[in-house]
């Protein structure tokens, strides 16, 4: 069912302006009914933790917008890969019922792959940059 914007604000503990900033940046995307998943609360709380650690809101917002734009471009390419791999040319509407479970099974694999790559790259580059500053 998902969370309304008001429920999201209440569950996250953040101000409406902060939630709207994440939505406007493209980090939180409502479903076709205007509702948000439970993961949106986790994402907002993570952003709040970054701000509490000293990251400025404008800098975080700028990075979030840049991230969202880049992710959208990569996602579009990933969708094209999925469609090509599934032989989606000339599909009929009843074919969708059979393909939706396949997409639902593949998406977590892509998320794991991309998420782990991002985590490793972030840790590696952050460690290297910190080492440069220590010397």
N, C-alpha and C positions, 0 to 999 in steps of 0.2 A: 504494500500500500504506500509506503514512503512517508516522508515528513513534509509538512507544509513549511513555508519560509518561517512563519512564526514559531512553529515547533522546533525547527532547526536552530533558531536564535535561542530559544529557551533551553534546549538540550546542550548546546555548545557552551552556554554561559558567556557568550560574546555579545557585544553591542550590535544593533541592527546594521550600523554603518560598516562594521568590520565584516559581517556576513555578506553584505551587499558588495563590498570590495572584492571578496573572493568570487562571488557570482559574476560580477562585471569583468573580472580578470579572465574568466573562462575556466577557473579551476573547479567550480561546482556547477554542474549542468543538470538542470531539472529534467525529469522524464516528460513525456508528452502530456502528462496531466499537471505539470508544474510542481511535482513532488521530488524530494531528494532522498537518496539512499542513506542508510545508517552510516556508511563510510564517510559521508560528508561531515558528520560530527567529529569523527577521528581526524579528518583532514584539517578542520577548523582548529581543533585543539592542538594539533601539531604546529600550525602556523602561530598560534598564540604562544606556544612554548618557545618558538624561535624569537618572537618579539620580546618575550620575557628574558631571553638570554642576551638581548642587546641588538638584535637585527632591527634596523629601522623599518617602519611600516611602508614608507614610500619605496625604499630599496627592495623590500620583499615583494611589494605589489608590482614593481617594474619587472623583476625577475619572473614573477608568476605569469604575467602577460606574455613575456617572451617564451617561457616554457610552454604555455598553452598553445601559442601559435605554432611552435615547432612540433609539438606533439600532434596537433591536428594534421599537419602536413604528413608526418610519418604514418599516422593512423589511416589517412586516405590511401597511402601506398600499400599498407597492410591489408586494407579491405580489397584493393585491387588484386593483391596476391591471393587472398582467400577465394575471391570470385573466380579467378583464373584456375586455381587448383581444383575448385569444385565443378569446373566446367559449366559455369552459370549462363553461358550464351544460350538464348532461346528457352529459358526456363518458363514454365507455366506456373500459375498461382498455386496449384496443389503441390508443386515441388517444394515450395517454401516450408511446408510442414515437415518434410524430411530433412531439410538443410538446417533449420534452426537448431536442432540438437547438436549437430556437428559444429556449428559456429560456437554454441555455448560451451562445447567441450574444448575447442581450440583456444578460445579467448584466455582462459586462465593460464594456458601454456605460454602464450605470448606475453602475458603480464609477468609471469615468473621469469622468463628469459630477459625481457627488457628491464624489469625491476632489479634483478640481480646484477645485470650489467651496469646500470646506473649506480647502484650501491657500491660496487667494487671500484668503479671509475672515480666516484666521489671520494671514497676513502683513500685511494691511491694518490690522487692529485692533491687532496687536502694535506696528506702526510708529507708529500714532497714539498709543497709550498711552505708548510710549517718548518720543515728542516732547513729550507733556504733562509728563512728569517732568523733561525737560531745561529747560523754560522756567521 
